């Protein structure tokens, strides 16, 4: 199983890193670690996320800091496609059913 990030997800990560680094480099490291930890768990349990209204889209939440990770699981391709990563206060395009 491998991770693939969409351009939007990469943009989300870059914006998040820029925002946090301006305020606190330690906060940026901690949030990055929480996201990385959740992604590693997702590799082991790709169906762990909650289904969203959009077909095949799932969501997991980081245990710490509560960031939302939206993804799709491509079983034949053996990859998890990260669609976007959002702070709960941000507008989201996907919704829980």
SEFIZA-3560 file (N, C-alpha, C; in Angstrom, 3 decimals):
REM SEFIZA-3560
<numar><xx>0.854</xx><yy>-1.178</yy><zz>0.000</zz><atom>N</atom></numar>
<numar><xx>0.000</xx><yy>0.000</yy><zz>0.000</zz><atom>CA</atom></numar>
<numar><xx>0.895</xx><yy>1.236</yy><zz>0.000</zz><atom>C</atom></numar>
<numar><xx>0.512</xx><yy>2.219</yy><zz>-0.795</zz><atom>N</atom></numar>
<numar><xx>1.274</xx><yy>3.470</yy><zz>-0.843</zz><atom>CA</atom></numar>
<numar><xx>0.326</xx><yy>4.663</yy><zz>-0.815</zz><atom>C</atom></numar>
<numar><xx>0.877</xx><yy>5.821</yy><zz>-0.489</zz><atom>N</atom></numar>
<numar><xx>0.113</xx><yy>7.068</yy><zz>-0.467</zz><atom>CA</atom></numar>
<numar><xx>0.388</xx><yy>7.853</yy><zz>-1.742</zz><atom>C</atom></numar>
<numar><xx>-0.667</xx><yy>8.483</yy><zz>-2.247</zz><atom>N</atom></numar>
<numar><xx>-0.507</xx><yy>9.428</yy><zz>-3.355</zz><atom>CA</atom></numar>
<numar><xx>-1.291</xx><yy>10.678</yy><zz>-2.976</zz><atom>C</atom></numar>
<numar><xx>-0.677</xx><yy>11.831</yy><zz>-3.149</zz><atom>N</atom></numar>
<numar><xx>-1.303</xx><yy>13.099</yy><zz>-2.799</zz><atom>CA</atom></numar>
<numar><xx>-1.741</xx><yy>13.822</yy><zz>-4.066</zz><atom>C</atom></numar>
<numar><xx>-2.975</xx><yy>14.323</yy><zz>-4.061</zz><atom>N</atom></numar>
<numar><xx>-3.446</xx><yy>15.138</yy><zz>-5.178</zz><atom>CA</atom></numar>
<numar><xx>-2.776</xx><yy>16.508</yy><zz>-5.079</zz><atom>C</atom></numar>
<numar><xx>-2.764</xx><yy>17.265</yy><zz>-6.174</zz><atom>N</atom></numar>
<numar><xx>-2.222</xx><yy>18.630</yy><zz>-6.097</zz><atom>CA</atom></numar>
<numar><xx>-2.909</xx><yy>19.469</yy><zz>-5.020</zz><atom>C</atom></numar>
<numar><xx>-4.209</xx><yy>19.288</yy><zz>-4.846</zz><atom>N</atom></numar>
<numar><xx>-4.947</xx><yy>20.031</yy><zz>-3.817</zz><atom>CA</atom></numar>
<numar><xx>-4.442</xx><yy>19.667</yy><zz>-2.425</zz><atom>C</atom></numar>
<numar><xx>-4.195</xx><yy>18.382</yy><zz>-2.180</zz><atom>N</atom></numar>
<numar><xx>-3.697</xx><yy>17.960</yy><zz>-0.875</zz><atom>CA</atom></numar>
<numar><xx>-2.310</xx><yy>18.541</yy><zz>-0.608</zz><atom>C</atom></numar>
<numar><xx>-1.467</xx><yy>18.562</yy><zz>-1.617</zz><atom>N</atom></numar>
<numar><xx>-0.135</xx><yy>19.153</yy><zz>-1.469</zz><atom>CA</atom></numar>
<numar><xx>-0.253</xx><yy>20.640</yy><zz>-1.157</zz><atom>C</atom></numar>
<numar><xx>-1.168</xx><yy>21.315</yy><zz>-1.843</zz><atom>N</atom></numar>
<numar><xx>-1.411</xx><yy>22.739</yy><zz>-1.579</zz><atom>CA</atom></numar>
<numar><xx>-1.890</xx><yy>22.941</yy><zz>-0.144</zz><atom>C</atom></numar>
<numar><xx>-2.802</xx><yy>22.076</yy><zz>0.319</zz><atom>N</atom></numar>
<numar><xx>-3.287</xx><yy>22.157</yy><zz>1.701</zz><atom>CA</atom></numar>
<numar><xx>-2.142</xx><yy>22.031</yy><zz>2.695</zz><atom>C</atom></numar>
<numar><xx>-1.268</xx><yy>21.075</yy><zz>2.465</zz><atom>N</atom></numar>
<numar><xx>-0.145</xx><yy>20.845</yy><zz>3.378</zz><atom>CA</atom></numar>
<numar><xx>0.799</xx><yy>22.039</yy><zz>3.370</zz><atom>C</atom></numar>
<numar><xx>1.097</xx><yy>22.555</yy><zz>2.195</zz><atom>N</atom></numar>
<numar><xx>1.997</xx><yy>23.711</yy><zz>2.103</zz><atom>CA</atom></numar>
<numar><xx>1.415</xx><yy>24.940</yy><zz>2.794</zz><atom>C</atom></numar>
<numar><xx>0.123</xx><yy>25.194</yy><zz>2.587</zz><atom>N</atom></numar>
<numar><xx>-0.528</xx><yy>26.341</yy><zz>3.237</zz><atom>CA</atom></numar>
<numar><xx>-0.543</xx><yy>26.171</yy><zz>4.749</zz><atom>C</atom></numar>
<numar><xx>-0.832</xx><yy>24.967</yy><zz>5.196</zz><atom>N</atom></numar>
<numar><xx>-0.845</xx><yy>24.681</yy><zz>6.627</zz><atom>CA</atom></numar>
<numar><xx>0.546</xx><yy>24.890</yy><zz>7.229</zz><atom>C</atom></numar>
<numar><xx>1.563</xx><yy>24.375</yy><zz>6.560</zz><atom>N</atom></numar>
<numar><xx>2.939</xx><yy>24.525</yy><zz>7.054</zz><atom>CA</atom></numar>
<numar><xx>3.336</xx><yy>25.999</yy><zz>7.111</zz><atom>C</atom></numar>
<numar><xx>3.028</xx><yy>26.745</yy><zz>6.069</zz><atom>N</atom></numar>
<numar><xx>3.353</xx><yy>28.179</yy><zz>6.059</zz><atom>CA</atom></numar>
<numar><xx>2.664</xx><yy>28.911</yy><zz>7.207</zz><atom>C</atom></numar>
<numar><xx>1.380</xx><yy>28.640</yy><zz>7.372</zz><atom>N</atom></numar>
<numar><xx>0.601</xx><yy>29.297</yy><zz>8.418</zz><atom>CA</atom></numar>
<numar><xx>1.183</xx><yy>29.001</yy><zz>9.805</zz><atom>C</atom></numar>
<numar><xx>1.431</xx><yy>27.721</yy><zz>10.076</zz><atom>N</atom></numar>
<numar><xx>1.919</xx><yy>27.345</yy><zz>11.402</zz><atom>CA</atom></numar>
<numar><xx>3.353</xx><yy>27.795</yy><zz>11.642</zz><atom>C</atom></numar>
<numar><xx>4.197</xx><yy>27.704</yy><zz>10.636</zz><atom>N</atom></numar>
<numar><xx>5.591</xx><yy>28.119</yy><zz>10.798</zz><atom>CA</atom></numar>
<numar><xx>5.705</xx><yy>29.602</yy><zz>11.133</zz><atom>C</atom></numar>
<numar><xx>4.801</xx><yy>30.407</yy><zz>10.605</zz><atom>N</atom></numar>
<numar><xx>4.802</xx><yy>31.840</yy><zz>10.915</zz><atom>CA</atom></numar>
<numar><xx>4.507</xx><yy>32.083</yy><zz>12.394</zz><atom>C</atom></numar>
<numar><xx>3.761</xx><yy>31.192</yy><zz>13.003</zz><atom>N</atom></numar>
<numar><xx>3.338</xx><yy>31.377</yy><zz>14.382</zz><atom>CA</atom></numar>
<numar><xx>4.216</xx><yy>30.624</yy><zz>15.372</zz><atom>C</atom></numar>
<numar><xx>4.559</xx><yy>29.393</yy><zz>15.024</zz><atom>N</atom></numar>
<numar><xx>5.353</xx><yy>28.568</yy><zz>15.949</zz><atom>CA</atom></numar>
<numar><xx>5.915</xx><yy>27.365</yy><zz>15.205</zz><atom>C</atom></numar>
<numar><xx>7.226</xx><yy>27.284</yy><zz>15.143</zz><atom>N</atom></numar>
<numar><xx>7.832</xx><yy>26.143</yy><zz>14.445</zz><atom>CA</atom></numar>
<numar><xx>7.583</xx><yy>24.840</yy><zz>15.195</zz><atom>C</atom></numar>
<numar><xx>7.473</xx><yy>24.897</yy><zz>16.513</zz><atom>N</atom></numar>
<numar><xx>7.193</xx><yy>23.672</yy><zz>17.262</zz><atom>CA</atom></numar>
<numar><xx>5.754</xx><yy>23.202</yy><zz>17.007</zz><atom>C</atom></numar>
<numar><xx>4.814</xx><yy>24.146</yy><zz>16.889</zz><atom>N</atom></numar>
<numar><xx>3.435</xx><yy>23.773</yy><zz>16.556</zz><atom>CA</atom></numar>
<numar><xx>3.391</xx><yy>23.137</yy><zz>15.174</zz><atom>C</atom></numar>
<numar><xx>4.130</xx><yy>23.686</yy><zz>14.238</zz><atom>N</atom></numar>
<numar><xx>4.177</xx><yy>23.127</yy><zz>12.882</zz><atom>CA</atom></numar>
<numar><xx>4.699</xx><yy>21.693</yy><zz>12.918</zz><atom>C</atom></numar>
<numar><xx>5.750</xx><yy>21.455</yy><zz>13.685</zz><atom>N</atom></numar>
<numar><xx>6.300</xx><yy>20.097</yy><zz>13.799</zz><atom>CA</atom></numar>
<numar><xx>5.291</xx><yy>19.148</yy><zz>14.434</zz><atom>C</atom></numar>
<numar><xx>4.606</xx><yy>19.613</yy><zz>15.486</zz><atom>N</atom></numar>
<numar><xx>3.640</xx><yy>18.759</yy><zz>16.181</zz><atom>CA</atom></numar>
<numar><xx>2.453</xx><yy>18.393</yy><zz>15.299</zz><atom>C</atom></numar>
<numar><xx>1.936</xx><yy>19.360</yy><zz>14.568</zz><atom>N</atom></numar>
<numar><xx>0.803</xx><yy>19.088</yy><zz>13.675</zz><atom>CA</atom></numar>
<numar><xx>1.236</xx><yy>18.150</yy><zz>12.553</zz><atom>C</atom></numar>
<numar><xx>2.405</xx><yy>18.411</yy><zz>11.989</zz><atom>N</atom></numar>
<numar><xx>2.928</xx><yy>17.552</yy><zz>10.918</zz><atom>CA</atom></numar>
<numar><xx>3.079</xx><yy>16.117</yy><zz>11.426</zz><atom>C</atom></numar>
<numar><xx>3.574</xx><yy>15.952</yy><zz>12.657</zz><atom>N</atom></numar>
<numar><xx>3.726</xx><yy>14.615</yy><zz>13.241</zz><atom>CA</atom></numar>
<numar><xx>2.377</xx><yy>13.933</yy><zz>13.436</zz><atom>C</atom></numar>
<numar><xx>1.365</xx><yy>14.696</yy><zz>13.866</zz><atom>N</atom></numar>
<numar><xx>0.025</xx><yy>14.122</yy><zz>14.066</zz><atom>CA</atom></numar>
<numar><xx>-0.566</xx><yy>13.658</yy><zz>12.741</zz><atom>C</atom></numar>
<numar><xx>-0.383</xx><yy>14.449</yy><zz>11.694</zz><atom>N</atom></numar>
<numar><xx>-0.893</xx><yy>14.076</yy><zz>10.371</zz><atom>CA</atom></numar>
<numar><xx>-0.148</xx><yy>12.852</yy><zz>9.854</zz><atom>C</atom></numar>
<numar><xx>1.177</xx><yy>12.850</yy><zz>9.976</zz><atom>N</atom></numar>
<numar><xx>1.985</xx><yy>11.726</yy><zz>9.526</zz><atom>CA</atom></numar>
<numar><xx>1.591</xx><yy>10.442</yy><zz>10.251</zz><atom>C</atom></numar>
<numar><xx>1.371</xx><yy>10.537</yy><zz>11.565</zz><atom>N</atom></numar>
<numar><xx>0.975</xx><yy>9.370</yy><zz>12.353</zz><atom>CA</atom></numar>
<numar><xx>-0.353</xx><yy>8.800</yy><zz>11.845</zz><atom>C</atom></numar>
<numar><xx>-1.292</xx><yy>9.691</yy><zz>11.568</zz><atom>N</atom></numar>
<numar><xx>-2.609</xx><yy>9.233</yy><zz>11.095</zz><atom>CA</atom></numar>
<numar><xx>-2.499</xx><yy>8.595</yy><zz>9.715</zz><atom>C</atom></numar>
<numar><xx>-1.650</xx><yy>9.147</yy><zz>8.863</zz><atom>N</atom></numar>
<numar><xx>-1.454</xx><yy>8.572</yy><zz>7.530</zz><atom>CA</atom></numar>
<numar><xx>-0.826</xx><yy>7.183</yy><zz>7.619</zz><atom>C</atom></numar>
<numar><xx>0.078</xx><yy>6.989</yy><zz>8.560</zz><atom>N</atom></numar>
<numar><xx>0.691</xx><yy>5.675</yy><zz>8.733</zz><atom>CA</atom></numar>
<numar><xx>-0.353</xx><yy>4.648</yy><zz>9.179</zz><atom>C</atom></numar>
<numar><xx>-1.233</xx><yy>5.055</yy><zz>10.068</zz><atom>N</atom></numar>
<numar><xx>-2.317</xx><yy>4.170</yy><zz>10.511</zz><atom>CA</atom></numar>
<numar><xx>-3.242</xx><yy>3.853</yy><zz>9.342</zz><atom>C</atom></numar>
<numar><xx>-3.499</xx><yy>4.848</yy><zz>8.527</zz><atom>N</atom></numar>
<numar><xx>-4.371</xx><yy>4.672</yy><zz>7.363</zz><atom>CA</atom></numar>
<numar><xx>-3.795</xx><yy>3.651</yy><zz>6.383</zz><atom>C</atom></numar>
<numar><xx>-2.480</xx><yy>3.608</yy><zz>6.258</zz><atom>N</atom></numar>
<numar><xx>-1.852</xx><yy>2.612</yy><zz>5.388</zz><atom>CA</atom></numar>
<numar><xx>-2.140</xx><yy>1.193</yy><zz>5.865</zz><atom>C</atom></numar>
<numar><xx>-2.230</xx><yy>1.014</yy><zz>7.169</zz><atom>N</atom></numar>
<numar><xx>-2.513</xx><yy>-0.316</yy><zz>7.718</zz><atom>CA</atom></numar>
<numar><xx>-4.010</xx><yy>-0.639</yy><zz>7.691</zz><atom>C</atom></numar>
<numar><xx>-4.838</xx><yy>0.401</yy><zz>7.818</zz><atom>N</atom></numar>
<numar><xx>-6.295</xx><yy>0.212</yy><zz>7.888</zz><atom>CA</atom></numar>
<numar><xx>-6.984</xx><yy>1.178</yy><zz>6.922</zz><atom>C</atom></numar>
<numar><xx>-6.909</xx><yy>0.923</yy><zz>5.629</zz><atom>N</atom></numar>
<numar><xx>-7.407</xx><yy>1.883</yy><zz>4.642</zz><atom>CA</atom></numar>
<numar><xx>-8.924</xx><yy>2.134</yy><zz>4.685</zz><atom>C</atom></numar>
<numar><xx>-9.666</xx><yy>1.249</yy><zz>5.285</zz><atom>N</atom></numar>
<numar><xx>-11.124</xx><yy>1.448</yy><zz>5.359</zz><atom>CA</atom></numar>
<numar><xx>-11.558</xx><yy>2.036</yy><zz>6.693</zz><atom>C</atom></numar>
<numar><xx>-10.603</xx><yy>2.524</yy><zz>7.456</zz><atom>N</atom></numar>
<numar><xx>-10.903</xx><yy>3.052</yy><zz>8.789</zz><atom>CA</atom></numar>
<numar><xx>-11.715</xx><yy>4.335</yy><zz>8.743</zz><atom>C</atom></numar>
<numar><xx>-11.622</xx><yy>5.062</yy><zz>7.666</zz><atom>N</atom></numar>
<numar><xx>-12.295</xx><yy>6.347</yy><zz>7.581</zz><atom>CA</atom></numar>
<numar><xx>-13.795</xx><yy>6.238</yy><zz>7.425</zz><atom>C</atom></numar>
<numar><xx>-14.448</xx><yy>7.292</yy><zz>7.833</zz><atom>N</atom></numar>
<numar><xx>-15.908</xx><yy>7.375</yy><zz>7.707</zz><atom>CA</atom></numar>
<numar><xx>-16.277</xx><yy>7.776</yy><zz>6.286</zz><atom>C</atom></numar>
<numar><xx>-17.247</xx><yy>7.087</yy><zz>5.706</zz><atom>N</atom></numar>
<numar><xx>-17.713</xx><yy>7.410</yy><zz>4.352</zz><atom>CA</atom></numar>
<numar><xx>-18.319</xx><yy>8.805</yy><zz>4.316</zz><atom>C</atom></numar>
<numar><xx>-18.112</xx><yy>9.483</yy><zz>3.193</zz><atom>N</atom></numar>
<numar><xx>-18.664</xx><yy>10.815</yy><zz>2.983</zz><atom>CA</atom></numar>
<numar><xx>-19.785</xx><yy>10.724</yy><zz>1.948</zz><atom>C</atom></numar>
<numar><xx>-20.488</xx><yy>11.828</yy><zz>1.743</zz><atom>N</atom></numar>
<numar><xx>-21.574</xx><yy>11.832</yy><zz>0.764</zz><atom>CA</atom></numar>
<numar><xx>-21.071</xx><yy>11.562</yy><zz>-0.645</zz><atom>C</atom></numar>
<numar><xx>-19.883</xx><yy>12.036</yy><zz>-0.977</zz><atom>N</atom></numar>
<numar><xx>-19.309</xx><yy>11.792</yy><zz>-2.303</zz><atom>CA</atom></numar>
<numar><xx>-18.883</xx><yy>10.327</yy><zz>-2.391</zz><atom>C</atom></numar>
<numar><xx>-19.163</xx><yy>9.720</yy><zz>-3.518</zz><atom>N</atom></numar>
<numar><xx>-18.862</xx><yy>8.311</yy><zz>-3.704</zz><atom>CA</atom></numar>
<numar><xx>-17.368</xx><yy>8.023</yy><zz>-3.523</zz><atom>C</atom></numar>
<numar><xx>-17.070</xx><yy>6.984</yy><zz>-2.759</zz><atom>N</atom></numar>
<numar><xx>-15.709</xx><yy>6.478</yy><zz>-2.527</zz><atom>CA</atom></numar>
<numar><xx>-14.820</xx><yy>7.390</yy><zz>-1.688</zz><atom>C</atom></numar>
<numar><xx>-15.332</xx><yy>8.498</yy><zz>-1.196</zz><atom>N</atom></numar>
<numar><xx>-14.518</xx><yy>9.393</yy><zz>-0.376</zz><atom>CA</atom></numar>
<numar><xx>-14.734</xx><yy>9.038</yy><zz>1.092</zz><atom>C</atom></numar>
<numar><xx>-13.622</xx><yy>8.988</yy><zz>1.817</zz><atom>N</atom></numar>
<numar><xx>-13.654</xx><yy>8.711</yy><zz>3.250</zz><atom>CA</atom></numar>
<numar><xx>-12.922</xx><yy>9.825</yy><zz>3.996</zz><atom>C</atom></numar>
<numar><xx>-13.164</xx><yy>9.878</yy><zz>5.299</zz><atom>N</atom></numar>
<numar><xx>-12.522</xx><yy>10.897</yy><zz>6.128</zz><atom>CA</atom></numar>
<numar><xx>-11.999</xx><yy>10.259</yy><zz>7.406</zz><atom>C</atom></numar>
<numar><xx>-10.761</xx><yy>10.622</yy><zz>7.763</zz><atom>N</atom></numar>
<numar><xx>-10.226</xx><yy>10.292</yy><zz>9.082</zz><atom>CA</atom></numar>
<numar><xx>-9.826</xx><yy>11.602</yy><zz>9.749</zz><atom>C</atom></numar>
<numar><xx>-9.752</xx><yy>11.561</yy><zz>11.053</zz><atom>N</atom></numar>
<numar><xx>-9.418</xx><yy>12.743</yy><zz>11.836</zz><atom>CA</atom></numar>
<numar><xx>-8.160</xx><yy>12.432</yy><zz>12.640</zz><atom>C</atom></numar>
<numar><xx>-7.212</xx><yy>13.384</yy><zz>12.653</zz><atom>N</atom></numar>
<numar><xx>-6.026</xx><yy>13.166</yy><zz>13.470</zz><atom>CA</atom></numar>
<numar><xx>-6.446</xx><yy>13.156</yy><zz>14.931</zz><atom>C</atom></numar>
<numar><xx>-5.832</xx><yy>12.321</yy><zz>15.717</zz><atom>N</atom></numar>
<numar><xx>-6.194</xx><yy>12.219</yy><zz>17.131</zz><atom>CA</atom></numar>
<numar><xx>-5.907</xx><yy>13.529</yy><zz>17.856</zz><atom>C</atom></numar>
<numar><xx>-4.801</xx><yy>14.107</yy><zz>17.516</zz><atom>N</atom></numar>
<numar><xx>-4.423</xx><yy>15.362</yy><zz>18.135</zz><atom>CA</atom></numar>
<numar><xx>-4.622</xx><yy>16.471</yy><zz>17.108</zz><atom>C</atom></numar>
<numar><xx>-5.134</xx><yy>17.566</yy><zz>17.477</zz><atom>N</atom></numar>
<numar><xx>-5.358</xx><yy>18.751</yy><zz>16.642</zz><atom>CA</atom></numar>
<numar><xx>-6.569</xx><yy>18.632</yy><zz>15.721</zz><atom>C</atom></numar>
<numar><xx>-7.134</xx><yy>17.447</yy><zz>15.575</zz><atom>N</atom></numar>
<numar><xx>-8.407</xx><yy>17.228</yy><zz>14.873</zz><atom>CA</atom></numar>
<numar><xx>-8.415</xx><yy>17.625</yy><zz>13.399</zz><atom>C</atom></numar>
<numar><xx>-7.299</xx><yy>17.520</yy><zz>12.704</zz><atom>N</atom></numar>
<numar><xx>-7.288</xx><yy>17.804</yy><zz>11.268</zz><atom>CA</atom></numar>
<numar><xx>-8.034</xx><yy>16.713</yy><zz>10.523</zz><atom>C</atom></numar>
<numar><xx>-8.731</xx><yy>17.095</yy><zz>9.472</zz><atom>N</atom></numar>
<numar><xx>-9.555</xx><yy>16.190</yy><zz>8.680</zz><atom>CA</atom></numar>
<numar><xx>-8.784</xx><yy>15.790</yy><zz>7.423</zz><atom>C</atom></numar>
<numar><xx>-8.656</xx><yy>14.502</yy><zz>7.206</zz><atom>N</atom></numar>
<numar><xx>-7.955</xx><yy>13.986</yy><zz>6.037</zz><atom>CA</atom></numar>
<numar><xx>-8.987</xx><yy>13.255</yy><zz>5.182</zz><atom>C</atom></numar>
<numar><xx>-9.197</xx><yy>13.761</yy><zz>3.973</zz><atom>N</atom></numar>
<numar><xx>-10.135</xx><yy>13.159</yy><zz>3.029</zz><atom>CA</atom></numar>
<numar><xx>-9.340</xx><yy>12.346</yy><zz>2.020</zz><atom>C</atom></numar>
<numar><xx>-9.823</xx><yy>11.145</yy><zz>1.757</zz><atom>N</atom></numar>
<numar><xx>-9.067</xx><yy>10.251</yy><zz>0.884</zz><atom>CA</atom></numar>
<numar><xx>-9.968</xx><yy>9.264</yy><zz>0.160</zz><atom>C</atom></numar>
<numar><xx>-9.374</xx><yy>8.586</yy><zz>-0.808</zz><atom>N</atom></numar>
<numar><xx>-10.023</xx><yy>7.478</yy><zz>-1.514</zz><atom>CA</atom></numar>
<numar><xx>-9.077</xx><yy>6.284</yy><zz>-1.440</zz><atom>C</atom></numar>
<numar><xx>-9.648</xx><yy>5.103</yy><zz>-1.358</zz><atom>N</atom></numar>
<numar><xx>-8.850</xx><yy>3.877</yy><zz>-1.308</zz><atom>CA</atom></numar>
<numar><xx>-8.977</xx><yy>3.182</yy><zz>-2.667</zz><atom>C</atom></numar>
<numar><xx>-7.882</xx><yy>3.113</yy><zz>-3.393</zz><atom>N</atom></numar>
<numar><xx>-7.834</xx><yy>2.425</yy><zz>-4.688</zz><atom>CA</atom></numar>
<numar><xx>-7.276</xx><yy>1.031</yy><zz>-4.445</zz><atom>C</atom></numar>
<numar><xx>-8.196</xx><yy>0.069</yy><zz>-4.242</zz><atom>N</atom></numar>
<numar><xx>-7.753</xx><yy>-1.297</yy><zz>-3.937</zz><atom>CA</atom></numar>
<numar><xx>-6.929</xx><yy>-1.914</yy><zz>-5.064</zz><atom>C</atom></numar>
<numar><xx>-7.414</xx><yy>-1.868</yy><zz>-6.318</zz><atom>N</atom></numar>
<numar><xx>-6.617</xx><yy>-2.495</yy><zz>-7.386</zz><atom>CA</atom></numar>
<numar><xx>-5.221</xx><yy>-1.871</yy><zz>-7.536</zz><atom>C</atom></numar>
<numar><xx>-5.133</xx><yy>-0.577</yy><zz>-7.357</zz><atom>N</atom></numar>
<numar><xx>-3.851</xx><yy>0.110</yy><zz>-7.478</zz><atom>CA</atom></numar>
<numar><xx>-3.030</xx><yy>0.066</yy><zz>-6.202</zz><atom>C</atom></numar>
<numar><xx>-3.618</xx><yy>-0.514</yy><zz>-5.147</zz><atom>N</atom></numar>
<numar><xx>-2.982</xx><yy>-0.606</yy><zz>-3.843</zz><atom>CA</atom></numar>
<numar><xx>-2.419</xx><yy>0.727</yy><zz>-3.371</zz><atom>C</atom></numar>
<numar><xx>-3.275</xx><yy>1.750</yy><zz>-3.451</zz><atom>N</atom></numar>
<numar><xx>-2.850</xx><yy>3.053</yy><zz>-2.969</zz><atom>CA</atom></numar>
<numar><xx>-3.991</xx><yy>3.793</yy><zz>-2.295</zz><atom>C</atom></numar>
<numar><xx>-3.610</xx><yy>4.706</yy><zz>-1.445</zz><atom>N</atom></numar>
<numar><xx>-4.549</xx><yy>5.613</yy><zz>-0.800</zz><atom>CA</atom></numar>
<numar><xx>-4.282</xx><yy>6.978</yy><zz>-1.396</zz><atom>C</atom></numar>
<numar><xx>-5.322</xx><yy>7.584</yy><zz>-1.927</zz><atom>N</atom></numar>
<numar><xx>-5.198</xx><yy>8.879</yy><zz>-2.589</zz><atom>CA</atom></numar>
<numar><xx>-5.700</xx><yy>9.948</yy><zz>-1.631</zz><atom>C</atom></numar>
<numar><xx>-4.795</xx><yy>10.790</yy><zz>-1.188</zz><atom>N</atom></numar>
<numar><xx>-5.147</xx><yy>11.864</yy><zz>-0.258</zz><atom>CA</atom></numar>
<numar><xx>-5.706</xx><yy>13.014</yy><zz>-1.085</zz><atom>C</atom></numar>
<numar><xx>-6.971</xx><yy>13.350</yy><zz>-0.854</zz><atom>N</atom></numar>
<numar><xx>-7.655</xx><yy>14.390</yy><zz>-1.624</zz><atom>CA</atom></numar>
<numar><xx>-7.400</xx><yy>15.773</yy><zz>-1.049</zz><atom>C</atom></numar>
<numar><xx>-7.576</xx><yy>15.912</yy><zz>0.261</zz><atom>N</atom></numar>
<numar><xx>-7.254</xx><yy>17.173</yy><zz>0.919</zz><atom>CA</atom></numar>
<numar><xx>-7.181</xx><yy>16.989</yy><zz>2.425</zz><atom>C</atom></numar>
<numar><xx>-6.563</xx><yy>17.973</yy><zz>3.057</zz><atom>N</atom></numar>
<numar><xx>-6.384</xx><yy>17.976</yy><zz>4.509</zz><atom>CA</atom></numar>
<numar><xx>-6.854</xx><yy>19.341</yy><zz>4.999</zz><atom>C</atom></numar>
<numar><xx>-7.800</xx><yy>19.321</yy><zz>5.921</zz><atom>N</atom></numar>
<numar><xx>-8.431</xx><yy>20.568</yy><zz>6.353</zz><atom>CA</atom></numar>
<numar><xx>-8.477</xx><yy>20.685</yy><zz>7.867</zz><atom>C</atom></numar>
<numar><xx>-8.396</xx><yy>21.911</yy><zz>8.330</zz><atom>N</atom></numar>
<numar><xx>-8.673</xx><yy>22.205</yy><zz>9.736</zz><atom>CA</atom></numar>
<numar><xx>-10.193</xx><yy>22.195</yy><zz>9.869</zz><atom>C</atom></numar>
<numar><xx>-10.735</xx><yy>21.754</yy><zz>10.997</zz><atom>N</atom></numar>
<numar><xx>-12.196</xx><yy>21.682</yy><zz>11.141</zz><atom>CA</atom></numar>
<numar><xx>-12.914</xx><yy>23.015</yy><zz>10.953</zz><atom>C</atom></numar>
<numar><xx>-12.238</xx><yy>24.135</yy><zz>11.167</zz><atom>N</atom></numar>
<numar><xx>-12.875</xx><yy>25.444</yy><zz>11.011</zz><atom>CA</atom></numar>
<numar><xx>-12.950</xx><yy>25.894</yy><zz>9.553</zz><atom>C</atom></numar>
<numar><xx>-12.237</xx><yy>25.210</yy><zz>8.662</zz><atom>N</atom></numar>
<numar><xx>-12.229</xx><yy>25.595</yy><zz>7.250</zz><atom>CA</atom></numar>
<numar><xx>-13.452</xx><yy>25.030</yy><zz>6.526</zz><atom>C</atom></numar>
<numar><xx>-13.814</xx><yy>25.678</yy><zz>5.428</zz><atom>N</atom></numar>
<numar><xx>-14.876</xx><yy>25.158</yy><zz>4.571</zz><atom>CA</atom></numar>
<numar><xx>-14.418</xx><yy>23.838</yy><zz>3.961</zz><atom>C</atom></numar>
<numar><xx>-15.362</xx><yy>22.915</yy><zz>3.820</zz><atom>N</atom></numar>
<numar><xx>-15.043</xx><yy>21.593</yy><zz>3.274</zz><atom>CA</atom></numar>
<numar><xx>-15.970</xx><yy>21.279</yy><zz>2.122</zz><atom>C</atom></numar>
<numar><xx>-15.469</xx><yy>20.541</yy><zz>1.170</zz><atom>N</atom></numar>
<numar><xx>-16.318</xx><yy>20.168</yy><zz>0.044</zz><atom>CA</atom></numar>
<numar><xx>-17.014</xx><yy>18.837</yy><zz>0.257</zz><atom>C</atom></numar>
<numar><xx>-16.562</xx><yy>18.044</yy><zz>1.226</zz><atom>N</atom></numar>
<numar><xx>-17.178</xx><yy>16.751</yy><zz>1.508</zz><atom>CA</atom></numar>
<numar><xx>-17.918</xx><yy>16.821</yy><zz>2.823</zz><atom>C</atom></numar>
<numar><xx>-18.989</xx><yy>16.027</yy><zz>2.928</zz><atom>N</atom></numar>
<numar><xx>-19.781</xx><yy>16.026</yy><zz>4.149</zz><atom>CA</atom></numar>
<numar><xx>-20.100</xx><yy>14.592</yy><zz>4.568</zz><atom>C</atom></numar>
<numar><xx>-20.259</xx><yy>14.416</yy><zz>5.873</zz><atom>N</atom></numar>
<numar><xx>-20.700</xx><yy>13.121</yy><zz>6.389</zz><atom>CA</atom></numar>
<numar><xx>-22.139</xx><yy>12.886</yy><zz>5.949</zz><atom>C</atom></numar>
<numar><xx>-22.474</xx><yy>11.618</yy><zz>5.706</zz><atom>N</atom></numar>
<numar><xx>-23.876</xx><yy>11.333</yy><zz>5.333</zz><atom>CA</atom></numar>
<numar><xx>-24.820</xx><yy>11.520</yy><zz>6.516</zz><atom>C</atom></numar>
//
